[in-house]
Amino acid sequence: TFEEISGLILQATENKDFSVRFSNTGLPSCYELMNCNQKDCPCYGGGPQRCWQIAGTLCEGEIQGTFARKYASCSECVVYKDSTSTFRRRIGEEFNNMMHILERKNQDLVEACKALKKAHGQAGRGETFIPEETAEDIDAEIKSQLGSLLSTLNTVSEHIEEVDSFLATLRNILEMKGPDDVLAAFRTAWADHDIDSRRKDLSILLKQSVQDCSQIKSIAANCKISPK
């Protein structure tokens, strides 16, 4: 249910826990579903897992990239479609994808902070240093991208609340008598809650999160220590 997703978002926000995930009992083992014999693939023999989030998989015999690079093609794969075969699972896995992005982003930031601290420690020993203005620029860029990610997450939360409201309305509709009345009320509720648009927005927001994460990773990777 969407109450479950809302609860997970609240849990992740309050505890600052990027490992929170929606539990999907419908995850298949990709190598079994695809009759795959690529034993060198990191997913092979690992049981049910989100192979689209794992870098270096051997889909169709070719080495794939990171989640950010391969998500578009993975979302069209039968494994992903099977994992998101119901509306509940689809929303749940989109939430999981976003949490995966945030978790990786947080890891990148931790590594970037370690690199900055190490550089400043070296500066104290007269070795190398990062100019203060450069560190401030990096900090500003990271904060900007974090703000974008937070805004995206807030918008997703608003969409989920609206869809949850729609489901509550749907429960009331299903208690009506007469198929014509139910169909008419369903169409009205679908339009009133703008479900079509929100489903599209969730997909767009996820892609935006991927781009923001990639940008943060690029910022962290480009942190260079300048010679004194």
LUMNU-328467 format. One record per residue: y, z, x of N, C-alpha, C, O in turn; residue number from 0. Coordinates in Angstrom, 3 decimals. Layout:
# LUMNU-328467
      n.py      n.pz      n.px     ca.py     ca.pz     ca.px      c.py      c.pz      c.px      o.py      o.pz      o.px    n
         Y         Z         X         Y         Z         X         Y         Z         X         Y         Z         X  NUM
...
//
This chain:
# LUMNU-328467
      n.py      n.pz      n.px     ca.py     ca.pz     ca.px      c.py      c.pz      c.px      o.py      o.pz      o.px    n
    -1.189     0.000     0.837     0.000     0.000     0.000     1.243     0.000     0.876     1.181     0.276     2.074    0
     2.379    -0.318     0.248     3.629    -0.323     1.005     4.118     1.094     1.260     4.913     1.327     2.171    1
     3.645     2.040     0.457     3.948     3.436     0.746     3.328     3.820     2.090     3.905     4.595     2.852    2
     2.143     3.267     2.372     1.465     3.529     3.641     2.288     2.985     4.804     2.461     3.667     5.814    3
     2.796     1.757     4.669     3.601     1.149     5.735     4.892     1.937     5.939     5.309     2.179     7.072    4
     5.518     2.333     4.836     6.756     3.120     4.927     6.489     4.430     5.655     7.310     4.886     6.451    5
     5.334     5.033     5.377     4.968     6.274     6.051     4.762     6.074     7.541     5.123     6.932     8.347    6
     4.180     4.939     7.905     3.965     4.640     9.325     5.298     4.430    10.040     5.480     4.887    11.169    7
     6.222     3.742     9.386     7.550     3.527     9.976     8.243     4.871    10.190     8.847     5.114    11.234    8
     8.145     5.741     9.180     8.753     7.070     9.292     8.114     7.859    10.426     8.809     8.534    11.185    9
     6.797     7.776    10.544     6.078     8.476    11.613     6.516     7.977    12.984     6.753     8.770    13.896   10
     6.622     6.657    13.123     7.029     6.082    14.404     8.454     6.463    14.755     8.764     6.727    15.917   11
     9.324     6.493    13.750    10.733     6.805    13.972    10.933     8.272    14.330    11.639     8.597    15.284   12
    10.308     9.153    13.557    10.508    10.590    13.776     9.891    11.052    15.090    10.472    11.878    15.795   13
     8.715    10.520    15.423     8.010    10.969    16.625     8.300    10.110    17.849     7.833    10.391    18.953   14
     9.097     9.035    17.623     9.371     8.084    18.713     8.054     7.633    19.356     7.915     7.580    20.578   15
     7.103     7.314    18.489     5.749     6.973    18.922     5.491     5.495    18.664     5.325     5.077    17.518   16
     5.456     4.698    19.746     5.264     3.262    19.603     3.787     2.882    19.450     3.459     1.707    19.287   17
     2.903     3.877    19.503     1.473     3.575    19.377     0.986     3.620    17.933    -0.187     3.356    17.672   18
     1.867     3.949    16.993     1.489     4.009    15.580     1.044     2.624    15.104     1.713     1.626    15.372   19
    -0.076     2.568    14.405    -0.599     1.290    13.925    -1.146     1.410    12.501    -1.620     2.465    12.079   20
    -1.065     0.312    11.794    -1.717     0.171    10.488    -3.209    -0.053    10.741    -3.582    -0.890    11.563   21
    -4.056     0.692    10.038    -5.501     0.581    10.228    -6.055    -0.534     9.348    -6.022    -0.448     8.120   22
    -6.558    -1.569     9.987    -7.085    -2.736     9.273    -8.602    -2.787     9.452    -9.099    -3.140    10.521   23
    -9.324    -2.432     8.395   -10.788    -2.441     8.470   -11.353    -3.851     8.381   -12.562    -4.048     8.509   24
   -10.478    -4.837     8.160   -10.939    -6.219     8.035   -10.853    -7.028     9.316   -11.056    -8.242     9.297   25
   -10.553    -6.364    10.439   -10.474    -7.099    11.711   -11.858    -7.621    12.112   -12.822    -6.857    12.148   26
   -11.955    -8.911    12.411   -13.235    -9.453    12.864   -13.354    -9.390    14.391   -12.366    -9.128    15.077   27
   -14.519    -9.620    14.907   -14.697    -9.837    16.340   -14.500   -11.333    16.567   -15.310   -12.143    16.116   28
   -13.442   -11.695    17.254   -13.067   -13.101    17.370   -14.181   -13.950    17.985   -14.415   -15.079    17.554   29
   -14.870   -13.403    18.996   -15.903   -14.184    19.677   -17.109   -14.445    18.772   -17.811   -15.444    18.927   30
   -17.342   -13.515    17.811   -18.434   -13.721    16.857   -18.018   -14.715    15.780   -18.778   -15.613    15.418   31
   -16.806   -14.541    15.277   -16.318   -15.429    14.224   -16.226   -16.868    14.711   -16.508   -17.799    13.957   32
   -15.833   -17.053    15.968   -15.636   -18.390    16.521   -16.868   -18.907    17.277   -16.831   -19.990    17.861   33
   -17.956   -18.127    17.262   -19.165   -18.500    18.012   -18.815   -18.811    19.473   -19.259   -19.808    20.043   34
   -18.010   -17.928    20.051   -17.497   -18.149    21.408   -18.473   -17.617    22.457   -19.085   -16.565    22.275   35
   -18.607   -18.351    23.542   -19.458   -17.911    24.649   -18.673   -17.773    25.950   -19.240   -17.815    27.042   36
   -17.335   -17.606    25.808   -16.481   -17.450    26.983   -16.550   -15.995    27.466   -15.709   -15.177    27.095   37
   -17.533   -15.682    28.278   -17.770   -14.312    28.711   -16.675   -13.782    29.640   -16.563   -12.573    29.842   38
   -15.876   -14.676    30.200   -14.777   -14.242    31.072   -13.528   -13.875    30.273   -12.561   -13.362    30.835   39
   -13.546   -14.136    28.970   -12.390   -13.816    28.125   -12.264   -12.303    27.981   -13.270   -11.620    27.787   40
   -11.042   -11.765    28.072   -10.862   -10.309    27.961   -11.288    -9.739    26.608   -11.468    -8.528    26.481   41
   -11.448   -10.589    25.605   -11.858   -10.112    24.284   -13.373   -10.141    24.079   -13.892    -9.507    23.161   42
   -14.061   -10.865    24.921   -15.500   -11.074    24.705   -16.266    -9.752    24.805   -16.163    -9.022    25.791   43
   -17.035    -9.472    23.753   -17.856    -8.265    23.728   -17.097    -6.997    23.410   -17.667    -5.907    23.446   44
   -15.819    -7.125    23.099   -14.989    -5.941    22.862   -14.952    -5.456    21.431   -14.259    -4.485    21.125   45
   -15.690    -6.119    20.540   -15.681    -5.722    19.139   -14.414    -6.170    18.429   -13.631    -6.933    18.994   46
   -14.196    -5.711    17.201   -12.999    -6.092    16.441   -11.724    -5.669    17.166   -11.570    -4.502    17.524   47
   -10.822    -6.601    17.380    -9.559    -6.291    18.047    -8.533    -7.370    17.731    -8.868    -8.439    17.222   48
    -7.294    -7.071    18.038    -6.200    -8.020    17.772    -6.048    -8.940    18.979    -5.208    -8.717    19.850   49
    -6.871    -9.965    19.008    -6.905   -10.863    20.164    -5.582   -11.585    20.368    -5.264   -11.991    21.487   50
    -4.805   -11.751    19.298    -3.522   -12.467    19.426    -2.501   -11.651    20.218    -1.501   -12.202    20.679   51
    -2.735   -10.358    20.384    -1.826    -9.517    21.155    -2.262    -9.380    22.613    -1.556    -8.776    23.420   52
    -3.414    -9.935    22.946    -3.977    -9.767    24.286    -3.695   -10.999    25.147    -4.029   -12.122    24.767   53
    -3.088   -10.782    26.285    -2.749   -11.884    27.188    -3.990   -12.376    27.921    -4.912   -11.610    28.201   54
    -3.993   -13.674    28.227    -5.051   -14.233    29.059    -6.348   -14.547    28.347    -7.375   -14.737    28.998   55
    -6.328   -14.608    27.006    -7.548   -14.970    26.290    -7.901   -16.431    26.567    -7.044   -17.230    26.945   56
    -9.181   -16.767    26.372    -9.650   -18.121    26.670    -9.914   -18.901    25.387   -11.017   -19.404    25.169   57
    -8.908   -18.994    24.558    -9.039   -19.722    23.298    -9.273   -21.212    23.581    -8.522   -21.843    24.325   58
   -10.324   -21.753    22.974   -10.690   -23.158    23.155   -10.878   -23.500    24.634   -10.650   -24.636    25.050   59
   -11.292   -22.511    25.418   -11.594   -22.749    26.825   -10.402   -22.780    27.741   -10.557   -23.027    28.937   60
    -9.189   -22.531    27.212    -7.985   -22.569    28.037    -7.326   -21.189    28.083    -7.284   -20.478    27.079   61
    -6.817   -20.823    29.253    -6.169   -19.530    29.408    -4.849   -19.519    28.630    -3.993   -20.385    28.812   62
    -4.711   -18.518    27.765    -3.510   -18.387    26.951    -2.537   -17.407    27.589    -2.911   -16.621    28.460   63
    -1.294   -17.463    27.150    -0.258   -16.599    27.710    -0.163   -15.261    27.000    -1.131   -14.770    26.418   64
     1.034   -14.682    27.064     1.279   -13.399    26.425     1.468   -13.574    24.929     1.553   -14.693    24.423   65
     1.533   -12.448    24.229     1.731   -12.467    22.781     2.972   -13.276    22.391     2.936   -14.081    21.460   66
     4.063   -13.048    23.117     5.305   -13.735    22.788     5.165   -15.251    22.871     5.800   -15.981    22.110   67
     4.326   -15.724    23.807     4.171   -17.164    24.004     3.139   -17.789    23.069     3.260   -18.958    22.705   68
     2.131   -17.018    22.682     1.038   -17.635    21.932     1.006   -17.272    20.454     0.136   -17.749    19.724   69
     1.948   -16.425    19.992     1.896   -15.973    18.597     1.943   -17.124    17.600     1.214   -17.115    16.608   70
     2.791   -18.108    17.854     2.942   -19.215    16.904     1.603   -19.924    16.657     1.254   -20.226    15.516   71
     0.865   -20.183    17.734    -0.429   -20.859    17.576    -1.480   -19.898    17.038    -2.330   -20.300    16.243   72
    -1.435   -18.644    17.454    -2.414   -17.658    16.987    -2.289   -17.418    15.482    -3.286   -17.180    14.801   73
    -1.061   -17.481    14.970    -0.868   -17.223    13.537    -1.517   -18.294    12.668    -1.704   -18.093    11.468   74
    -1.863   -19.435    13.272    -2.543   -20.509    12.543    -4.057   -20.466    12.758    -4.790   -21.261    12.171   75
    -4.522   -19.546    13.592    -5.947   -19.454    13.923    -6.725   -18.796    12.786    -6.193   -17.947    12.070   76
    -7.974   -19.190    12.627    -8.822   -18.640    11.572    -9.042   -17.137    11.762    -9.218   -16.415    10.780   77
    -9.033   -16.657    13.003    -9.215   -15.228    13.255    -8.041   -14.440    12.690    -8.232   -13.421    12.026   78
    -6.828   -14.915    12.954    -5.631   -14.234    12.440    -5.581   -14.315    10.923    -5.265   -13.333    10.251   79
    -5.889   -15.477    10.392    -5.863   -15.639     8.946    -6.907   -14.761     8.269    -6.663   -14.217     7.192   80
    -8.065   -14.626     8.898    -9.105   -13.760     8.355    -8.668   -12.295     8.408    -8.995   -11.508     7.520   81
    -7.928   -11.943     9.454    -7.450   -10.565     9.617    -6.327   -10.235     8.644    -6.070    -9.065     8.359   82
    -5.663   -11.260     8.137    -4.536   -11.067     7.207    -4.821   -11.749     5.878    -3.935   -12.354     5.275   83
    -6.053   -11.645     5.433    -6.504   -12.387     4.252    -5.941   -11.845     2.943    -5.961   -12.541     1.928   84
    -5.437   -10.608     2.955    -4.809   -10.054     1.759    -3.338    -9.775     2.070    -2.946    -9.689     3.233   85
    -2.545    -9.638     1.036    -1.119    -9.388     1.224    -0.906    -8.064     1.955    -0.022    -7.956     2.805   86
    -1.716    -7.059     1.623    -1.619    -5.748     2.273    -1.912    -5.865     3.760    -1.186    -5.301     4.579   87
    -2.966    -6.588     4.121    -3.318    -6.749     5.525    -2.267    -7.553     6.276    -1.982    -7.282     7.443   88
    -1.693    -8.545     5.599    -0.679    -9.370     6.261     0.542    -8.540     6.626     1.036    -8.613     7.752   89
     1.036    -7.739     5.657     2.184    -6.883     5.940     1.825    -5.863     7.015     2.620    -5.577     7.909   90
     0.599    -5.316     6.911     0.164    -4.330     7.888     0.105    -4.887     9.296     0.527    -4.226    10.244   91
    -0.415    -6.094     9.441    -0.526    -6.691    10.775     0.829    -7.146    11.304     1.047    -7.140    12.515   92
     1.733    -7.535    10.430     3.085    -7.864    10.890     3.776    -6.598    11.406     4.529    -6.638    12.379   93
     3.505    -5.472    10.733     4.012    -4.185    11.227     3.406    -3.880    12.596     4.108    -3.457    13.514   94
     2.084    -4.101    12.724     1.412    -3.853    14.006     1.962    -4.734    15.117     2.124    -4.285    16.252   95
     2.249    -5.987    14.790     2.815    -6.899    15.789     4.173    -6.398    16.266     4.485    -6.445    17.456   96
     4.971    -5.921    15.322     6.291    -5.414    15.692     6.168    -4.164    16.562     6.912    -4.004    17.529   97
     5.219    -3.269    16.216     5.026    -2.076    17.018     4.493    -2.427    18.405     4.823    -1.763    19.388   98
     3.675    -3.463    18.480     3.182    -3.938    19.782     4.353    -4.412    20.639     4.421    -4.108    21.829   99
     5.265    -5.150    20.033     6.448    -5.630    20.748     7.293    -4.456    21.238     7.727    -4.432    22.390  100
     7.522    -3.482    20.354     8.333    -2.326    20.721     7.669    -1.505    21.827     8.345    -0.995    22.720  101
     6.344    -1.383    21.759     5.632    -0.624    22.782     5.745    -1.304    24.147     5.986    -0.640    25.155  102
     5.569    -2.630    24.176     5.694    -3.360    25.427     7.122    -3.291    25.956     7.349    -3.150    27.158  103
     8.076    -3.392    25.039     9.484    -3.302    25.421     9.775    -1.949    26.044    10.474    -1.864    27.054  104
     9.241    -0.886    25.444     9.453     0.453    25.977     8.838     0.584    27.362     9.424     1.207    28.247  105
     7.658    -0.001    27.555     7.021     0.027    28.868     7.875    -0.686    29.912     8.008    -0.222    31.044  106
     8.450    -1.820    29.516     9.320    -2.564    30.426    10.547    -1.743    30.804    10.971    -1.745    31.959  107
    11.121    -1.034    29.814    12.300    -0.216    30.081    11.967     0.941    31.011    12.751     1.281    31.898  108
    10.789     1.549    30.802    10.364     2.649    31.676    10.241     2.164    33.115    10.683     2.836    34.047  109
     9.629     0.976    33.289     9.479     0.422    34.630    10.832     0.082    35.248    11.049     0.279    36.444  110
    11.749    -0.438    34.404    13.091    -0.775    34.900    13.825     0.478    35.343    14.507     0.476    36.368  111
    13.683     1.567    34.558    14.339     2.827    34.915    13.767     3.390    36.220    14.506     3.925    37.046  112
    12.451     3.266    36.399    11.832     3.730    37.640    12.378     2.951    38.830    12.641     3.512    39.894  113
    12.544     1.633    38.624    13.067     0.794    39.701    14.499     1.186    40.051    14.862     1.222    41.227  114
    15.322     1.482    39.029    16.703     1.885    39.271    16.765     3.224    40.003    17.549     3.395    40.936  115
    15.919     4.184    39.564    15.908     5.490    40.219    15.456     5.362    41.672    16.004     6.009    42.565  116
    14.456     4.523    41.894    13.973     4.305    43.252    15.062     3.691    44.115    15.244     4.066    45.273  117
    15.791     2.729    43.525    16.860     2.069    44.282    17.964     3.052    44.641    18.481     3.031    45.758  118
    18.330     3.924    43.683    19.376     4.897    43.965    18.895     5.923    44.992    19.685     6.420    45.795  119
    17.596     6.239    44.964    17.041     7.140    45.968    17.114     6.527    47.355    17.408     7.213    48.334  120
    16.843     5.227    47.430    16.932     4.521    48.700    18.373     4.476    49.184    18.646     4.549    50.382  121
    19.293     4.355    48.224    20.717     4.325    48.600    21.116     5.647    49.243    21.895     5.678    50.196  122
    20.566     6.753    48.702    20.866     8.069    49.252    20.340     8.228    50.671    20.865     9.032    51.441  123
    19.312     7.469    51.019    18.748     7.531    52.370    19.330     6.445    53.274    18.896     6.255    54.411  124
    20.330     5.735    52.732    20.991     4.713    53.527    20.205     3.430    53.647    20.410     2.668    54.592  125
    19.292     3.171    52.693    18.465     1.970    52.786    19.085     0.821    51.981    19.800    -0.009    52.541  126
    18.817     0.770    50.691    19.373    -0.292    49.861    19.984     0.321    48.611    19.761     1.497    48.326  127
    20.736    -0.447    47.876    21.424     0.112    46.718    21.646    -0.963    45.660    21.626    -2.161    45.940  128
    21.857    -0.490    44.436    22.295    -1.352    43.334    23.733    -0.968    43.024    23.987     0.191    42.699  129
    24.673    -1.880    43.109    26.068    -1.550    42.820    26.200    -0.916    41.442    25.490    -1.295    40.510  130
    27.107     0.049    41.310    27.276     0.773    40.050    27.612    -0.174    38.908    27.115    -0.007    37.794  131
    28.463    -1.178    39.183    28.842    -2.109    38.113    27.644    -2.942    37.655    27.556    -3.306    36.482  132
    26.706    -3.252    38.586    25.515    -4.001    38.212    24.619    -3.161    37.315    24.099    -3.660    36.317  133
    24.436    -1.900    37.657    23.628    -1.004    36.834    24.234    -0.856    35.446    23.513    -0.804    34.449  134
    25.579    -0.789    35.383    26.248    -0.669    34.081    26.034    -1.923    33.241    25.836    -1.837    32.029  135
    26.073    -3.081    33.883    25.832    -4.333    33.172    24.411    -4.394    32.616    24.191    -4.805    31.477  136
    23.453    -3.977    33.441    22.053    -3.960    33.005    21.893    -3.018    31.822    21.241    -3.354    30.833  137
    22.492    -1.837    31.929    22.411    -0.846    30.862    23.000    -1.396    29.565    22.436    -1.199    28.489  138
    24.149    -2.093    29.672    24.797    -2.659    28.485    23.932    -3.734    27.837    23.823    -3.792    26.612  139
    23.312    -4.594    28.662    22.461    -5.651    28.125    21.244    -5.068    27.416    20.876    -5.521    26.332  140
    20.617    -4.059    28.027    19.443    -3.445    27.423    19.816    -2.762    26.111    19.092    -2.882    25.122  141
    20.933    -2.051    26.095    21.367    -1.383    24.866    21.636    -2.403    23.764    21.333    -2.152    22.598  142
    22.200    -3.548    24.128    22.477    -4.595    23.148    21.190    -5.108    22.516    21.106    -5.279    21.300  143
    20.178    -5.353    23.368    18.899    -5.840    22.851    18.193    -4.772    22.034    17.547    -5.082    21.033  144
    18.309    -3.513    22.451    17.714    -2.428    21.680    18.375    -2.317    20.312    17.708    -2.051    19.312  145
    19.690    -2.521    20.275    20.401    -2.500    18.996    19.917    -3.599    18.069    19.795    -3.396    16.861  146
    19.642    -4.757    18.638    19.123    -5.875    17.844    17.747    -5.552    17.279    17.467    -5.827    16.113  147
    16.883    -4.962    18.120    15.545    -4.585    17.665    15.607    -3.523    16.573    14.862    -3.593    15.596  148
    16.496    -2.537    16.734    16.636    -1.479    15.743    17.124    -2.050    14.413    16.643    -1.659    13.350  149
    18.076    -2.973    14.477    18.576    -3.623    13.275    17.464    -4.387    12.555    17.358    -4.351    11.329  150
    16.635    -5.082    13.346    15.514    -5.816    12.773    14.551    -4.873    12.070    14.096    -5.149    10.960  151
    14.242    -3.752    12.725    13.306    -2.784    12.152    13.858    -2.191    10.859    13.111    -1.985     9.903  152
    15.151    -1.917    10.826    15.775    -1.387     9.610    15.700    -2.396     8.469    15.457    -2.029     7.320  153
    15.911    -3.674     8.797    15.839    -4.711     7.765    14.421    -4.855     7.229    14.216    -5.009     6.025  154
    13.443    -4.804     8.131    12.044    -4.860     7.701    11.734    -3.688     6.778    11.047    -3.854     5.770  155
    12.236    -2.506     7.117    12.014    -1.324     6.287    12.605    -1.515     4.893    12.000    -1.114     3.898  156
    13.791    -2.129     4.822    14.419    -2.402     3.526    13.581    -3.377     2.708    13.418    -3.201     1.500  157
    13.050    -4.405     3.366    12.187    -5.366     2.677    10.944    -4.673     2.127    10.527    -4.930     0.998  158
    10.362    -3.801     2.931     9.148    -3.110     2.504     9.430    -2.215     1.299     8.616    -2.142     0.379  159
    10.573    -1.537     1.300    10.941    -0.696     0.163    11.109    -1.535    -1.107    10.721    -1.117    -2.198  160
    11.693    -2.723    -0.945    11.902    -3.590    -2.107    10.568    -4.112    -2.640    10.354    -4.155    -3.851  161
     9.683    -4.504    -1.743     8.364    -4.985    -2.176     7.569    -3.847    -2.796     6.803    -4.069    -3.734  162
     7.740    -2.626    -2.286     7.078    -1.463    -2.856     7.554    -1.237    -4.293     6.768    -0.903    -5.179  163
     8.852    -1.427    -4.497     9.407    -1.307    -5.840     8.827    -2.375    -6.768     8.552    -2.127    -7.942  164
     8.651    -3.577    -6.198     8.051    -4.661    -6.985     6.626    -4.314    -7.397     6.221    -4.585    -8.528  165
     5.869    -3.718    -6.489     4.490    -3.347    -6.803     4.435    -2.274    -7.884     3.534    -2.273    -8.722  166
     5.411    -1.357    -7.860     5.474    -0.343    -8.909     5.737    -1.005   -10.265     5.156    -0.629   -11.283  167
     6.634    -2.005   -10.249     6.909    -2.757   -11.489     5.670    -3.511   -11.935     5.372    -3.595   -13.127  168
     4.947    -4.061   -10.958     3.741    -4.827   -11.272     2.691    -3.949   -11.941     1.995    -4.389   -12.856  169
     2.580    -2.697   -11.476     1.617    -1.792   -12.107     1.938    -1.587   -13.581     1.042    -1.528   -14.423  170
     3.241    -1.479   -13.883     3.652    -1.320   -15.282     3.375    -2.584   -16.090     3.005    -2.521   -17.262  171
     3.562    -3.734   -15.440     3.325    -5.003   -16.125     1.858    -5.143   -16.515     1.538    -5.610   -17.608  172
     0.975    -4.737   -15.616    -0.454    -4.884   -15.853    -0.954    -4.024   -17.009    -2.053    -4.239   -17.519  173
    -0.143    -3.047   -17.421    -0.512    -2.214   -18.550    -0.119    -2.842   -19.881    -0.469    -2.322   -20.941  174
     0.604    -3.955   -19.834     1.006    -4.652   -21.057    -0.190    -5.298   -21.736    -1.225    -5.542   -21.116  175
    -0.025    -5.564   -22.999    -1.058    -6.258   -23.757    -0.630    -7.699   -23.992     0.528    -7.968   -24.310  176
    -1.573    -8.625   -23.831    -1.263   -10.035   -24.047    -0.986   -10.758   -22.751    -0.051   -10.396   -22.036  177
    -1.776   -11.778   -22.422    -1.614   -12.501   -21.145    -0.266   -13.194   -21.007     0.272   -13.281   -19.903  178
     0.288   -13.688   -22.112     1.580   -14.373   -22.044     2.684   -13.405   -21.632     3.538   -13.735   -20.810  179
     2.656   -12.212   -22.211     3.667   -11.204   -21.876     3.550   -10.794   -20.409     4.558   -10.636   -19.721  180
     2.322   -10.623   -19.936     2.101   -10.220   -18.548     2.611   -11.294   -17.589     3.296   -10.977   -16.617  181
     2.286   -12.551   -17.850     2.705   -13.645   -16.969     4.218   -13.769   -16.920     4.798   -13.934   -15.847  182
     4.858   -13.690   -18.077     6.317   -13.810   -18.127     6.988   -12.660   -17.385     7.941   -12.864   -16.633  183
     6.481   -11.448   -17.606     7.058   -10.283   -16.940     6.833   -10.346   -15.434     7.703    -9.958   -14.654  184
     5.656   -10.838   -15.027     5.345   -10.966   -13.601     6.308   -11.942   -12.928     6.837   -11.655   -11.854  185
     6.531   -13.084   -13.555     7.443   -14.079   -12.977     8.856   -13.524   -12.867     9.547   -13.764   -11.877  186
     9.281   -12.784   -13.878    10.625   -12.201   -13.853    10.756   -11.188   -12.720    11.742   -11.197   -11.983  187
     9.755   -10.313   -12.584     9.790    -9.293   -11.529     9.750    -9.937   -10.146    10.454    -9.500    -9.236  188
     8.933   -10.971    -9.989     8.836   -11.690    -8.705    10.199   -12.246    -8.303    10.607   -12.150    -7.146  189
    10.896   -12.828    -9.276    12.216   -13.409    -8.999    13.256   -12.322    -8.764    14.080   -12.437    -7.856  190
    13.223   -11.254    -9.587    14.218   -10.185    -9.461    14.164    -9.513    -8.090    15.196    -9.135    -7.537  191
    12.960    -9.368    -7.548    12.805    -8.716    -6.240    12.827    -9.717    -5.091    12.677    -9.339    -3.929  192
    13.014   -10.990    -5.415    13.158   -12.042    -4.410    12.001   -12.008    -3.394    12.224   -12.014    -2.183  193
    10.774   -11.974    -3.909     9.599   -11.811    -3.049     9.411   -13.001    -2.105     9.089   -12.813    -0.932  194
     9.607   -14.210    -2.602     9.422   -15.393    -1.748    10.310   -15.334    -0.511     9.863   -15.569     0.612  195
    11.588   -15.010    -0.749    12.548   -14.955     0.353    12.206   -13.836     1.334    12.334   -14.003     2.547  196
    11.774   -12.708     0.806    11.467   -11.573     1.670    10.233   -11.844     2.529    10.180   -11.418     3.682  197
     9.254   -12.540     1.985     8.071   -12.893     2.776     8.459   -13.796     3.944     7.952   -13.635     5.054  198
     9.353   -14.740     3.692     9.809   -15.620     4.762    10.615   -14.839     5.797    10.476   -15.050     7.002  199
    11.471   -13.924     5.299    12.311   -13.136     6.201    11.476   -12.280     7.144    11.810   -12.144     8.321  200
    10.388   -11.702     6.630     9.540   -10.863     7.478     8.983   -11.657     8.652     8.896   -11.148     9.769  201
     8.607   -12.900     8.397     8.094   -13.751     9.470     9.191   -14.064    10.487     8.954   -14.034    11.695  202
    10.396   -14.366     9.989    11.522   -14.679    10.865    11.909   -13.454    11.696    12.190   -13.569    12.889  203
    11.922   -12.287    11.059    12.285   -11.058    11.756    11.301   -10.736    12.869    11.686   -10.251    13.933  204
    10.030   -11.011    12.614     9.024   -10.772    13.644     9.273   -11.674    14.853     9.202   -11.225    15.997  205
     9.566   -12.948    14.591     9.841   -13.879    15.694    11.089   -13.448    16.469    11.148   -13.576    17.692  206
    12.100   -12.927    15.728    13.317   -12.463    16.389    13.015   -11.269    17.292    13.573   -11.147    18.382  207
    12.123   -10.389    16.823    11.727    -9.240    17.627    11.043    -9.687    18.915    11.267    -9.114    19.981  208
    10.205   -10.720    18.802     9.535   -11.270    19.978    10.573   -11.788    20.977    10.452   -11.550    22.179  209
    11.585   -12.490    20.483    12.626   -13.031    21.361    13.424   -11.909    22.024    13.735   -11.981    23.213  210
    13.755   -10.863    21.243    14.506    -9.737    21.803    13.700    -9.038    22.887    14.230    -8.654    23.930  211
    12.395    -8.878    22.615    11.525    -8.239    23.601    11.470    -9.057    24.887    11.527    -8.503    25.985  212
    11.360   -10.368    24.748    11.308   -11.248    25.912    12.605   -11.160    26.712    12.592   -11.211    27.942  213
    13.719   -11.029    26.002    15.015   -10.925    26.677    15.116    -9.635    27.475    15.608    -9.626    28.603  214
    14.637    -8.527    26.868    14.659    -7.242    27.574    13.768    -7.301    28.804    14.131    -6.805    29.871  215
    12.598    -7.912    28.647    11.679    -8.043    29.774    12.320    -8.864    30.890    12.144    -8.563    32.070  216
    13.068    -9.908    30.507    13.735   -10.751    31.489    14.816    -9.966    32.217    14.994   -10.111    33.427  217
    15.535    -9.136    31.475    16.579    -8.315    32.084    15.972    -7.364    33.119    16.494    -7.199    34.222  218
    14.850    -6.741    32.726    14.200    -5.792    33.623    13.661    -6.520    34.865    13.753    -6.010    35.981  219
    13.101    -7.713    34.654    12.518    -8.462    35.759    13.574    -8.957    36.748    13.288    -9.166    37.927  220
    14.792    -9.140    36.249    15.859    -9.658    37.093    16.668    -8.566    37.807    17.670    -8.849    38.464  221
    16.214    -7.316    37.665    16.889    -6.222    38.379    16.622    -6.391    39.876    15.496    -6.183    40.327  222
    17.619    -6.755    40.629    17.448    -6.972    42.063    18.171    -5.865    42.847    19.249    -5.404    42.472  223
    17.549    -5.474    43.913    18.174    -4.479    44.780    18.944    -5.190    45.878    18.366    -5.916    46.687  224
    20.239    -4.978    45.900    21.092    -5.686    46.853    21.093    -4.982    48.208    21.062    -3.752    48.261  225
    21.129    -5.747    49.311    21.183    -5.125    50.637    22.507    -4.414    50.865    23.559    -4.864    50.411  226
    22.433    -3.289    51.580    23.658    -2.511    51.819    24.527    -3.197    52.867    25.600    -2.696    53.204  227
//
